[in-house]
Amino acid sequence: MTGGAVPGPDGRPRCPWGISSEDYTAYHDEEWGRPVHGDDALYERLSLEAFQSGLSWITILRRRDGFRRAFAGFRIPEVAAFTDTDRERLLADPGIIRNRAKIDACLDNARRLADWAPGELDELIWSHAPDPATRPAPRTLADVPAVTPESTALAKELKRRGVRFVGPTTAYALMQACGLVDDHLADCAARGGATV
């Protein structure tokens, strides 16, 4: 899909991916591109984007409740206290993606982030938001980048500080999902945070 916004079942124009399933439509209309703040909320998004690596987002979206149950709501102090028993439980949990490297990174990241000051993760991530005035609204999906200088810098800084399983593409997906950038297409009804 490389075209512009297309009408959804209700006739409102949306990014093409946003009408491919009911789950995607709800996510597109109500969450994607809306500002997300708070260390725990951003840790969750960072973790889910890492789990998504190599998979379709719908796979993660449909298991999000399972992830939240398995990872104590992504509350950093609670996940940081997980034991080897919790790790084995996660590796056996059919409600999540049972990838050892991704689970280990998620647990290790929580332990590292637990030592950060309150608000530090939020501040770090949002310090990489580009100036919206420098980003024209994408007209088609082909205009939406996979990596930007800002996402490369964010990934580099997170890695420097010991956060694992985050590269420039994952960092950019996080930036899109958490509203650091608005990559809804120019004609999409959800552009600018509008309610669809």
C-alpha positions in Angstrom: 0.0 0.0 0.0 1.7 3.2 -1.2 -1.3 5.4 -1.9 -3.0 8.2 0.0 -5.7 8.1 2.6 -8.7 5.9 1.7 -12.2 5.9 3.0 -13.0 3.6 5.9 -16.3 1.8 6.4 -17.8 5.1 7.9 -16.6 7.0 4.8 -13.9 9.0 6.7 -10.4 9.0 5.1 -7.7 7.0 6.9 -4.2 5.8 6.4 -4.6 2.6 4.3 -3.2 0.4 7.1 -5.8 1.8 9.4 -8.7 0.1 7.6 -7.2 -3.4 7.2 -8.8 -4.8 10.3 -11.1 -3.7 13.2 -8.1 -3.9 15.6 -6.0 -1.6 13.3 -8.9 0.8 12.8 -9.4 1.2 16.6 -5.6 1.6 17.1 -5.2 4.0 14.2 -8.2 6.2 15.3 -7.7 6.2 19.0 -4.0 5.7 19.8 -1.4 5.9 17.0 0.3 9.2 16.8 -1.3 10.6 20.0 1.2 11.9 22.6 2.2 9.3 25.3 4.0 10.4 28.4 5.1 8.7 31.6 8.0 6.4 32.2 5.9 3.2 32.6 3.8 4.0 29.5 6.9 4.6 27.4 8.6 1.5 28.8 5.6 -0.5 27.6 5.7 1.0 24.1 9.5 0.5 23.9 9.1 -3.1 25.0 6.2 -3.8 22.6 8.1 -2.2 19.7 11.0 -4.5 20.5 8.8 -7.6 20.6 7.3 -6.5 17.2 10.7 -6.6 15.5 10.5 -9.1 12.7 6.7 -9.5 13.1 3.6 -7.6 12.0 2.2 -5.1 14.5 -1.2 -6.8 14.5 0.5 -9.8 16.2 1.5 -7.6 19.1 -1.7 -5.6 19.1 -3.8 -8.7 19.5 -1.6 -9.9 22.4 -1.2 -6.6 24.2 -3.5 -7.6 27.0 -1.5 -10.7 27.5 1.7 -8.7 27.6 0.3 -6.4 30.1 -0.8 -9.3 32.4 2.6 -11.1 32.0 4.7 -8.0 32.6 2.8 -6.5 35.6 1.3 -3.7 33.5 4.8 -2.7 32.5 5.3 -1.0 35.9 9.1 -0.6 35.8 9.8 -1.3 39.5 7.7 -4.4 39.5 9.3 -5.8 36.3 12.7 -4.9 37.6 12.1 -7.2 40.5 11.2 -10.2 38.4 13.2 -13.3 39.2 14.4 -16.3 37.2 11.1 -17.9 38.1 9.3 -15.0 36.4 11.5 -15.3 33.4 10.7 -19.0 33.0 7.0 -18.2 33.4 7.3 -15.6 30.6 9.1 -18.1 28.3 6.1 -20.5 28.8 3.3 -17.9 28.4 1.3 -18.5 25.2 -0.3 -15.0 25.6 2.9 -13.2 24.6 5.7 -13.7 22.1 8.0 -16.2 23.7 11.3 -15.0 22.3 14.1 -15.5 24.8 16.3 -12.5 23.6 13.3 -10.1 23.6 12.1 -11.2 27.1 15.6 -10.9 28.5 16.0 -7.4 27.0 12.7 -6.3 28.4 13.6 -7.5 31.9 17.1 -6.1 31.7 15.7 -2.7 30.4 13.4 -2.6 33.4 16.3 -3.1 35.8 18.3 -0.4 34.2 15.3 2.0 34.0 14.5 1.4 37.7 17.7 3.3 38.5 16.8 6.3 36.5 15.2 9.4 38.1 11.4 9.7 37.8 10.6 11.2 34.4 14.0 10.6 33.0 12.9 8.1 30.3 10.0 10.5 29.3 12.4 13.4 29.1 15.0 11.5 27.1 12.6 10.2 24.5 10.7 13.4 24.1 14.0 15.4 23.7 14.3 13.7 20.3 11.0 14.8 18.9 11.6 16.8 15.8 10.2 20.3 15.2 6.8 19.6 13.5 7.4 22.7 11.3 10.3 20.9 9.6 8.1 17.8 8.7 5.6 18.2 5.9 2.6 15.9 6.2 3.1 12.7 4.2 0.8 12.5 1.2 1.3 8.8 0.7 2.7 5.9 2.6 5.8 6.1 0.4 6.5 9.5 2.0 6.7 8.0 5.5 10.3 7.2 6.5 11.4 4.1 8.4 14.3 5.8 10.0 15.2 9.5 10.6 18.2 11.3 12.0 16.2 11.8 15.2 15.3 8.1 15.6 19.0 7.2 14.9 20.1 9.6 17.6 17.4 8.3 20.1 18.5 4.7 19.5 22.1 5.6 19.9 21.5 7.4 23.2 19.3 4.6 24.6 21.9 2.0 23.7 24.6 4.2 25.2 22.6 4.2 28.5 22.3 0.4 28.4 18.8 0.0 26.9 18.7 -3.1 24.7 16.9 -4.2 21.6 16.3 -0.7 20.2 17.6 0.3 16.8 16.8 3.3 14.6 13.8 1.6 13.0 12.4 0.5 16.4 13.0 3.9 17.8 11.1 5.5 14.8 8.2 3.2 15.3 8.1 4.2 18.9 8.2 7.9 17.9 5.3 7.4 15.6 3.2 5.4 18.1 3.8 7.8 20.9 3.1 11.0 19.0 6.6 12.4 18.7 5.9 12.6 15.0 2.5 12.7 13.2 2.8 10.4 10.3 -1.0 10.2 9.6 -1.3 11.0 6.0 -2.2 14.6 5.0 -5.8 13.6 4.1 -6.3 11.2 7.0 -9.1 12.2 9.4 -6.9 11.4 12.4 -4.1 13.8 11.3 -3.2 16.3 14.1 -4.7 14.1 16.8 -8.3 14.6 15.5 -10.8 12.1 16.7 -12.1 9.9 13.9 
